[in-house]
Amino acid sequence: MSVIARWCHRHRLVTVLAWLALVVGLGALTGSAGTKYDDTMSIPASESSQALDLLKSAMPAASGDADTVVWHTTGGVKVTDPAVRKTMTDTLDAIAASPGVAGVTGPYGGPQGGAAGPAKVQINGDQTIAYATVTFSQRAHDIPKDQVTHIIDLAKAARGDHLRVELGGQAISQAERTMGGSAELIGVVAALIVLGLVFRSVGAASLPIVTGIAGVASGVLATGQLSRLVAISSTAPTLATLVGLGVGIDYALFIVNRHRRGLMSGLSVEESVTKALNTSGRAVIFAGGTVVIALLGMFALGLSFLNGMAIGAAVTVSMTVLAAITLLPALLGFLKLRVLSRKQRRELAARRAGVGAGAGAGVSEPHASRRRSARIGADGHPETAFTRWAGEVEARPLGKAVLAIGVMVLVAVPFFSIRLGSSDAGNDPESTTTRQAYDLLADGFGKGFNGPLTLVAALGQPVQTPAAGDQQALDKLVEQIKTVPGVAAVNFHPMQPGQTLGVLQVVPTTSPQDQGTTDLIDRLRHDVIPPAEAGTTLHVMVSGDTAVTDDFNDTLVGKLPLFVAIIVGLGCVLMMVAFRSVLVPLIGVAMNLLTMGAAFGSLVAVFQWGWGSEALGAGGAGPVESFVPVLVIGILFGLSMDYQVFLISRMHEEWSHSGDNRRAVRVGHGETGQVILAAAVIMTCVFGAFLLNGERMIAEFGVALAVAILLDVLMLRLVLVPALMHRFGRANWWLPKWLDRVLPHLSVEGGPEPVPGAAGHTGTDEPELAYANHPIQ
């Protein structure tokens, strides 16, 4: 790290220009080559995916995305009135002739519908709501955005005084989705304000922001290019920005704080930069590495949709770490002493002017200056509000530990009623056309109309030669499905002679995200279809967007315990290697579980119970997106490990010098408390700003991460962890000799390895790190 720090500092202009060229180059490449994000959530081995593949090969037109155009008349006007009929017929004909459209089925007949007269099933009872189905030639994620935008423009152009036209469907939703916006700006401004209050220096406050933005910009742009090679969701850039901004600003904060301490202890700018990178820089690499490893651990689930999100976030976090250890040293070289506040610069100048007098008095000048500038505690360290709090936790650890656990458990209680699923367009912001179309269809035709099930019936499976009774069995099944509880309607066009593939559309009585729809899918698959297939070569598969989502959710939930086990095991091993302890990793794992419980509890309360979800623009109560907990687990594991590393590493170092557990915990707690709290507040501001994104899924991440991170630091790192470590005493640092020999040796802070049982140390020789980690002045 010293070599990197010195090179980047001495060649700071080259380093800054290299980063500028990287970001501009990636931006230019993205502008010319574009991106290819893929929102496919199918599971290759699932029934719903197999049905879609069969449709794609046998009936390509039927396998494309099916969206809807919905229109509603007011003021006594009917959708069957001649003027409305002409306007919408012309519109649907134009849509049918548009690029990328395989066909349009409307209620009026004509070229787009192919019917001789009105299709009553597409007009509601009072003739004020009607719809047409627009079938694209490709799935939603493969349709060029400009083709969908053209359809949207054609439909909106038909709107009139008494005619309201809206559009719904996945392709429409993806085309209207606007990633980014004011959320990032709000988060950055909030972080800048917090940094300004912490550092009291515009230069110092700006550095973490600039470094974080550089890392996030390069990471997100690189992710866009990776989307051309691997399947990455269109949500990945927003998620990567959310995580990258938080960790990027925090990582730079830790290094800048260490550098300021180095300057105040009398080091030159280059020496201070080198020391900061060789200590906090190493911790940043370790912390960032744990986040990346946790994210990439999602590959164990074997789901390409999550793999893409993990790749985007991991690449962005890696770039923020790279920016922190290369770009930041260069920027620190440009700012020199301006990274300090005016008060600190005056104090440093006065200290340098008084070096002779301090030396003549036989007192180390930095120690003398610190005694002039701050009250010194009994352990020889400056006394602050955080060191006093550390003393209070040491004096009464049990009561504070019980209180902290009580708060975390209370927030986590809703988790026990969590229902994983997938929200539908009914949870889109009310201002979107997809939400308006959803509500119109639900009002005119029933809630289940927004999520029909597609049943693919293959005759003659697996030999492609239908048995004599296959067609009769299928006809009987269609009639039986009409009587199944939870079914509102069944649409089935009779099959032509020789045709071996049929398609049924089943409309549930419940909305796509309702538990009743999931129950209906299970009922059809397990109770209704198998008896109809018995004794025939008929094979019927339940598919459609709702079934695909259900299969994805089931697969994900089934693999979730494996992922949690991997994360917990990884955390134990990493902390055991870093801190040469058995108990500290177990405490860390327990803290991670409490943090995750708080995250999931807040998710259930806000989004499943609906406590404030409408106010956030995230729709009403509904299930928690099934993949959100997986990503939250991976992200929170890494972030909470970050705080654990920065807190325990200071305690660990003090233990290695003094062999006194009470002193080690108190000093580490008091000296790192303020910088960890500042980092948590910044990250909470960044995550909280994404609540204003206007998208339910991103709001779920924002709530879970903001609540969890803030409680993690306030209740766990500043209360429960030190309280437990005071109670456990020297057992905190016990490691069996055989395990110590097996585990590799790693110094997170770059200092010497701790001396086991270093009780002989007096603690009078204070290392540079002790002062470098003092609370921010």
N, C-alpha and C positions, 0 to 999 in steps of 0.2 A: 504493500500500500504506500510505503514511503516513496518508492520510485515513481509510482503513478502520480502521487500528490505533487512531488517536486517538478515533474515534467509538465503537468498541466498548469501549475502555477507559473513556471518560467516561460512557457509557451502559451500564455493565456489568450493572446489574440488568435493564434492558430486554432486553439481549442474551440473558442467561441465561433469562429468562422466555419469550422468543421461541423459543429452542431447546426448552425444556420443552413449550411449547404445540405445537411442530412434532411432537415425538416422541409426545406423548399424543394429538394429533389423528390422526396416521397410525395409531396403535394402535387408536383407537376406530373409525376407518374400516375397518380390516382386520377388526376384530371384528364389525362389522355387515354389511359387504359381502362379506367372505371373499376368498379368492384362487382362481385358476383356473390352476394349474400344468399344464403339458403335457409329457409325457415321450416324445412321438412321435419316433422316430429314422429315419423313412422318408425316402427320396429320391424326389421326385415322378416323376422320369424313369426310375426303376429298374424292373426286371421285377417284383420282389417287391411294390413299392408299387402298380403297375398291377394286379397280381392281386388285391390287397386291395380296391382301388377297385371292381373288377369284381364281387367277391363282395358288397361292401357294397350295390351297386345292384341286383344280381340276387337275392342270397340274404342279406338283412340278418341273419337269425338266425345264419348261418354265419360272418359277418364279425365278430361280437362276440368279446370275450376269452374264451378257454377255459382254465379253471383246473381243478384236480383236488382231490378229497377222497380220501385214502389211509388205509386202516385195516389194522392188523396185529394178529394174535392170538398169544398165547403160552400156555404151560402145557398144550399138547395140544389147545387149542381151535381149531376151524377156522372160517374166515370163512363157510362154508356151514352151520354149526350153526344150528338154529332161533332160539336166543336172539340170536345175533349178527345173523342175517339180519333179525329183527324190529326190533332196535334201529337198524340202519343203514337199513333200508327206511323207517322212520318219519322218520329224520333226513333222508334224501334227499328224501322227499315234502315235508317242511317247507321244505327249501332250494328245491325246484322251485317252491313257492308264494310264495317271497320276492320282494319288489320288485327289479326290475332283472335277474331271471334269465329267460333265454329258454327254457332247458330243461336237464334233467339226464339223462345217460345212465349208468345204473348196471348192475351185474352181475346184479341179482335180478329184473328185469322190473318190472311194475307201472306206476303213473302216471308215475313219473319216467323210466322207461326205454323203455316202449313195446314191450317184448319179452315173449314168452310164457314164456320160461324163462331160466335163468341164462346170462349171456354169458361163456363160458369164457375168452374173450380178455382179460377184465378181472379174472381170478383167476389167480394164479400156480400153478405145478405142484403144490406141496405144500399149497395152499389155506390159506396163512397170511397172504397179502397180497392185497388187492383194492383197486380204485379206481373212482371215478365221475368223469365229466367234467361240470363245471358250465359251461354256456355262458351268458355274460351278453349282454344286448342291445346293449352298447356296448363300444368298445375300453377297455382298462384305464385310460387316463388320463382318460376321460370318465365313469367310474362314480363316483357319490358315495361317499365313504368310509364313511358310515354303513350303506349297503347291503352293502358288503363285510364290514364289522365284524359285521353281523348274521349273515352266513353263517358267519363264523369262530366266533361264539358258539354257533350251532346245532351245528356239527361238534364243538367241544370238549366240549359238554354230553353227547355220546354216549360219552365215554371211560369205561372201567371197569377192573376189576382185571386182566382178561386182554384188554382191548381198547384199543388205542392208535390215536388218530385224528389225522392231520396234514393240512395243506393246502398246496398249492403253486400257483404261477402268478404272473403279473405283477400282477394286481389284488390278490392276497393280499399280495404283497411290498410293494407301495406302501402298502397300508393299515396294515401292521405297522411300516413304516419310521418311526422317530422321529428327526427331524432335531434337531440340537443336543443339549444336555444338559450333562454334566460336562466335556466337552472344552473348551468355551469358558471355563468357570470355572477349570479347571486352567491354561489358557494365560494368563488374566488374572492369577491369583495368582503364577505364575512370573515374569511380566513385572513385577509390582509388587515382587517380591523383588529382581530385578535393578536396577530403578530406585532402590529404597531403598539398595542398596549403592553405586550410582553417585552419587546426589545427596546422600545422608546427610541427607535432609529428607523428612518424611512428606508435607508439602504439595507439594513439587516432584515427588515420586514419584507422587502421586495424580493430578496434572494430566494427564499423557499418557493415563492409564487412563480418566479421566472423558471426556476429549475423544474418545478412540478409541471408547469405548462409545457416546457420543452420535452420532458419525458412522455407526457400523455399524448402530445401531438404526434411525436414520432411513433409511439406505440400504436395509436389508433390508425394512423395512415399505413403502417406496416401490416396491421391486421386486415385492412381493406384489400391489400394486395395478396395476402395469404388466402383470402376468401376465394381467389381464383384457382387455388390449388387444393384446398380442403373445404369441407362444408362448415360454414360459419354463419350463425344466425344474424339477421339484421339488427337484433337487439344488442349484440356483442359490443359494438362501439360505445353505446351508452353505458353499459355495465362496466366496460373497461375504463371509461372516463370517470365514472363514479368512484371506482376503487383506486385508479391511478392517481387522481387528484388528491385523495385523502392520504395515501401512503407517501406519495411523492413530496408533498408539502411537509409531512411529518418527518420523513427521513432527512430532508434538508434542514429542518428545524433543529434536530439533534446535533448535526454537524456544525451548524452555525453557532449554536449555543456553546459547544465545546471549543470552537475557535475563539469566540469572545473571551472565554475563560483563560485560554492560553495567552491571549494578548494582555489580559489584566494581570497575569502572573509574571509578566516581564519578557515573554518570548517575542522574537521578531515575527513579522507577518508570515514569512515562509516557514519558519520553525513551527509556528502555531498551526498553520494549515496542514503541515505534515503530521503533526501530533494529532490533530483532530481527525484526519483521515485514517491514521494508524490505530486509533482507538474507536471513536464513534463510527468511523467509516467501516471498520470491520463488523461492528454490531449491526450496521445498516445492511451490509451484504448478507449476514447471517439471517436477519429478520426478513429481508426481501426474499431470500432463498426459501425460507419456510413458507411464505405466502405462495410462491411459485410452485413448490412441491405439493402443497395442499391443493392448489387448483388443478394441477396436472394429475393428482390422485383420482380425479373424476373419470379418467380414462378407464379405471377399473370397473366402471359401471357399464362400459361397452355401448354407450348411447351417443351417436354422432352429434346430435343436437347439443348435448351438454359439452361434448369434447370441443366443439367450436367456440362456445362461450368461454370455456376454460382457457383455450389457446389465446383468445383475444385479451382476456384479463391478465394472463401470465406474461404475454409479450409486453403489455403496457407496464406492468409492475417491473419487469426486467429493465425496461428503458428508463424508468424513473430512478432505479438504483444506479444504472450507468450514468445518468445525468448527475446524480448526487456525488459520485466519486470522480467525475471528470470535469463536467461543466462548472459545478459549484466551486471547486478550488480555483479555477480560472477567474470566475467572477469575484471571489474573495480577494484575489490578487489585484484586481482593478479597484476595488473599494478601499483597500488598505485599512486604515484606522477608522474610516467612516462607517464601518460596520458596528462601531461602538456608539452608544448614546453620547450626547454632549457632556453629560455629567461624568461618564466614564472616561472620556478623553481628557477632561480637566483633571480628574483624579490621577490618571496615568501620567500626565505631564508633571503634576506636582510630585508624584512618587519618584519619577526619574530625576527631577531637580533635587530631591532630598536623599539621593542614594548615598552620597558621601556622609551625610550626618547620620543616616541609619546605620551605615557600616561602622562608623566611628563609635557608635554606642554599643556595638557588638550585637546588634539585633538584625536578623535576616529581614531585608527591606520589604519583600512581599508580605511576610507575616506581620511586620509592624504596620504596614499600610492597611491590611485587613482589620487589624485591631482598631485603627482609627475610623474605618468606614463602617464597621458592623460590630454589633455586640457578639462576643465570643462565648459559646457554651462551655459546659464543663468538659466536653470531650475535645476541645480545641478547634471546633468548627463554628462558623458564623451562625448565630441564632436567628431564625426567621419563623414566620407563622407555620411553615411546614415542618421545621425541626421541632417546634413546640408541639405540633399535632402528633408527630412521631413519638414524642415523649409521653403524651397522653395515651396513645395506643399501647405503648410498652407498659404503662402503669396499670391499665385496666383492659387487657386484651379480650377476656372472655365475654364481657357484656357487649362490647362493640362487635365482636365476631357474630354473636347471636343476632344482633340488630341487622347487620349486613346480610346474613343468610335469610332472615325474615323478609327483608325487602325484595331480594332476588326471587325467593320462592313465591311471594305474592304476585309479582309480575309474571312469573312463569306458569301460574295456575291455569290460565285459559288454554295452554298448550295441550292439556289432556283431553280437550274436546275438538282437536284440530281435524278438519276434513280437507284432504287434498283433492284437487280436481283441476278444472280449467275454466276460467271465467269466459263468458261469451260477450257478444256485442252489447248486451244489456248493461254491461259495466263500462262501456266507453263513455267519455265525457258527453254530456247532453248536447253540446254544440256540434258534434260530429254527425255527418250524414249517415254513417253506419248505425249510430245509436237511434237516430230518427227513423231509419228504415226498420230497424228491429222493433221499435215500439209500435209502428204502424202495422207491421205484419202480426205482431202479438195481439193487437186490438182487433184486427180484421179477421184473423184466421186461427188464433190460439197460440199459446206460448211455444208449443212444440214445433210450430211451423218453422221456427228459426234454426232448428237443428234436426232435419229429417235424417233417418237412417237409410242407408243404401244396402239392400240385400242383393248379392250377386249369386244367381243360381246357375250352376254349371251342370249340364246334363251329360251323362255318359262318362263320369269320372271313375277311374283315371284313364280309361282307354278311348275316350272321345267317341264312343258308340253308345248312344242312349238306349237304356233298356225300355221295354215296351211300356212299363208303368211310370216312367220318369215324368212325363208331361202331366199325367193325371195326379201324381203325387204333388207336383208343384202347384197345380190348380187348387188342390185340396188345402195345401199349406197356405196359399194366399187367402182363402176363405177363413181358415182357422185363425190367422194372424189378426184379422179384422175384429175378432171377438176377445183378443187377449187384453187384459186390464192394462191401461196405460197407453193404448193405441188409439189415436184420434182418427186416422185415415190411412188407407193403403192404396197406392197408385201402381197399377201394373198393366202394361200394354201387352196384349197377347203375342206370343212368339210365332214367327213365321215358320213354315215347314222347313225342316233341315237345320234350323237354328239351334245351337247348343248352349247358348248363353243368354240368360234373361236377367232383367234388372227390376227390382221392386223398390218403391220408395215408401217407407213407413214413417208416418208423422206421429210423434209422441204427444201425449197430452201435457207434458211438462217441458220446461225450457232445457236447452242443452246442458247448462251447468247444474241443473237440479239433480238431486240424488235419485229421484224417481226415474230419470232417463237412464242412469247407470243401471238401476235395477231392471229396467225393461230390456236392456242389452243382454244382461245375464240371463233373464228369463227366456228370451228368444234362443240364445245359444245353448242353454242347458236343458230347458224343459219343452220347448215348442218344436225346434228344428230337428233334433235327433230322431224323435219318433217318426217324423215325416220322411226322413231319409232311409229309415230301416227297410231292408229288402229291395232297395233300388240302387242305381248308380248316380242318383241325384246328390249333389253337394252344394249346400247353401251357406254362404259366408256373410256375416254382418260387417258392414263397413260404413263409410261416410266420415266426415270430419269429426263428429262426436265420438264415434267408435274408435277412430284412430287415436284420439286424445285419451280415451279411456284405457286403451291397450298400453299406451305410453305410460300413463300414470301407474297402472298395475305393475308393469315391469320395473319402473323406477322405485316404487315403494318396496318391492321385493328385494331389490339390491341395496337399499339404503343401509341396512345393518352392516353389510360388508364395508361400505364406504366409511361409516362411523368407526368401525373397528380399525380400519387402515389409518384413519386420522388420529385416533387415540394412541395407537401403537407408535406411529411416527412421532407424535409429540413427546411421548415418554422417552424414546431413544435419543432424540435430539437434545432434550434438556438434560438427560443423564450424561451424555457426552460432554455437553458444555459446562455443567456445574458439578460433575463428579459426585452425584448424590442420588439416592433412591427416593427419598421423601419429597424433595423439591419437585421432581417430575410428576409425582402423584398429586401434589397440591395443585400444580399447573393444570393437569387434566381435569381435576374437580372444578377448578375455576372456569375452564373452557366449557364444561357441561352446564354450569350455572349460567354462563353468558349466553349459550345457545338456547337454554330454556327461556331466558328473558326475551330473546329475539323472537322465538316462536310464539310466546305468550302475547307479545305486542301485535304480531301478525294476526293471530286469531281475533283478538279484541277489536282491532281496527277494521279488518277486511272481512272476516267471516261473520263476526257479530255486527259489523257495520257502525262501530263507534267512531264516526268522523270520516268515513270513506267518501261520502258524498261531498263533504266540504273540501276534500283533497282533489275532487274531480275524478275519483276512481270508481264511481258508480256505487251501487248499494251493496248490501251484504251478499257474500258469495264464497265459494271455496277458495282456499289458498292455492295458488298455482303450484302444481306438484313439483316442479323443478326448482322453485325458489328456495325451499329448505336445503336442498343439496348444495346449491351455490352459496347460500348463507353459511352453511357449515364450513365449507372450504375457505371462504373469505374470512370468517370470524376466527377460525383456528389460526390462520396466519397473523391476523391483526392482534389478537389477544396474546399470541406468542411474542409479538413485537414488544408489547408493554412488559410482559413477564421477563423478557431478555434484558431490557434496559433497567428494570428494577432489581432483578436478582443478580445481574452481573456486578452492580455496584456493591451489593451486600456480600457477594462472593469475594470480591477483591478485598474488602475490608476484613473479612474473615481470614483470608490468606495472610494478611499482615498482622492481625491482632490475636486471632484464635479465640476471640470473645464474641459469642453469638449475639448477645444482647446489644453490644455496641455495633456489630456488623448490620443487624437488622435496623436498628435505630438510625444509624448514619445513612445507610442505603435508602431507607424510607424517606428521611428528611431531605436528602440532597437531590433525589430524583423526582420527588413528588410534584414540584411545580412544573417542571418541563413535561412530565407525563400528562399532567392535567391540561396544560396548554395544548399539547398534541391532540388529546382526546376532544377538547372543545373545538379545535380546528376541524378534525375529522367529522365530528357531529354536525358542524355547520355545513360542511361539504355534502354529507349524506342527506341532511335535512333539506337542503336546497332542491334536491331531486324529487322531493314530494310535489314540487310545483311543475314537474315535467308534463303532467296531464295524461300520463299513461299508467294504468293500474299496476302492471308488472314492475315497472321501475319504481313506482311509489311503494310497493311492497318491499323492495330492496332498501329503499331509503328509510322507511320506518324501522325495519328489523335491525339494520346496521347502526342507525343513529341511536336508537334506544339502547341497544346492546353495548355499544362502545362507551357511551356515557356512564351507564351503570357499571360496566366492567371496571372502569377506572375509579369512579367515586366509591363504589361499595367493595370491590374486590382488591384492586391493587393498592388503594390507599387505606383500606381498613382490614379486610379479611386475611389477605396474604401475610402482612406483617404480624397481625394478631396471632395467627396460627404458628408462624415461625418463632414468635416469642414463647409460645406454649410448648413447642417441641424442643426447643433448646439446641444442644449440640447434635441431636439426632438429625437435624436438617442436613448436615454435611457428611453423614455416614454413607460409605460405599464399601461393599465387601472387597477385600484385597484381590480375590480372584477375578472379580468383575472389573476392577480398576486396571488389571493387567490386560484384559481382553479388549476393553473399549479403547478406541483411538483417542489421543489427546488433542484437544482443541481449545484455544484461548480466544474467546469471543472478543475481548477488549484488546487483544494483541500484547498483553503484558505477560509477565512470567507466570508459569503454572503455580497454583497454590501449593503451599507446603502442608501436607497432612499433619493435623494435630499441632498447628503452629501456635501453641499456647505460650511458647517462650517469647513471642514477640511482645514488645512493650507498647507498640502503637505510637511511639513518639516520633518516628520518622515518617512523616506524612507524605505519601506519594503525590505526584502531580495530578493524578486522576481525581484524588479526593477534592482538590480545589476546582478542578475543571468541571466537576459535576455539581458544583454548588448551585443553588437556585438562581434563576435569572435575575439580574439587577435591573 
